Amino acid sequence: MIHIWLVNITIAIISIIIAGLIAFELFQVRKFSKTKLTIALSFLGAILVLEELVIFSAFMMWSSYDNPMYAYPSMAIATLSLLGLIILYYILRI
């Protein structure tokens, strides 16, 4: 079961990196235009990074359990979170 947790943790690390890139892009936009929207989006970027850090730490704590009841739903959460971040990053880059 350890290999599934390693996949979960790896996906969470990739998600943290992408969330950091999203936050960086949003902070760059805030430099050019300081409106309420850009400030809110900057906070959104920071919240995304914090969310991914919490998911990563949860996976690290749960990895001691060999129960698939934790592993497979966690993999679904990590995968959906990563897909959402990839789509959001793609939208920001357009």
N, C-alpha and C positions, 0 to 999 in steps of 0.2 A: 504494500500500500504506500510505501515511502515514495515510489516513483510518481504517483499521482500528486502527492504533496509537493514534490519538486517541480512538477509542471505548474501547479497552482501558484507557487511562490515565484517561478520564473515569469508567468503571465502577469502577476502583480508587480514585479519589478519593471517589466516593459510598460505596464500601465502607468506607473509612477513617472517614468521617463517621458511618456507622451503627455501626461497631465502637466508635467513641468514645461514642456514645449508649448502647450496651450497657454499656460499662465504667462510664459515669456512673451508670446505673441500678443496676448491681451494687455500686458504691461507696456509693450512697445506702442500699441495703439493709444494707450492712455497718455504717453509722452507727447503725441502729436495733437491730441484733442482731449481736453479735460472737461468732459460733460458728465452728467449724472449717469448716463448709460455706460460710458467707458469705465467709470469708477465702479459701477455695479458689476460689469463684466470682469474687471480686475479681481474683485472679491470672489466672483465665481471661479476664476482660475485658481485662486488660493484655496478655496474650498475643495475643488477637484483634487488638488495635490494632497490635502489633508485626508480626504476620503480614501484615496488610494493607499496612503500610509497606514490608515486604520485597517483596511482590508489586508494589507501585507502583514501587519502585526497579528491580526486574527488568524491568518493562515499559518504563521509561525507557531502560534500557541496551540492551534488545533492539530498540528502535524504529528503530535505524539500519539494521537488516536488512530487505531487501525480500522476503525469502523467506516465502511463505505457510506453510511448514512450521513457522515460529515464531508467526506472527500468529494463525492460526485456533485452534490448541490453547490459546494464551494467552487468546483471547477466551472459549473454553469454561471455562477455569479462573476467569477473572474473573467470568463470568456465574454459574457455580455457587457461587462464594464469595459473591457478592452475594445470591443467592437464599437461601442458608443463613443469612446474617446478617439478612436481612429476616424470615425465619421465626423465628429466635431472638429478635429484637427484639419481634416480635408476641407470642410466648409470654411474654416478660418483662412486657409491658404488660397482659396479661390478669389 
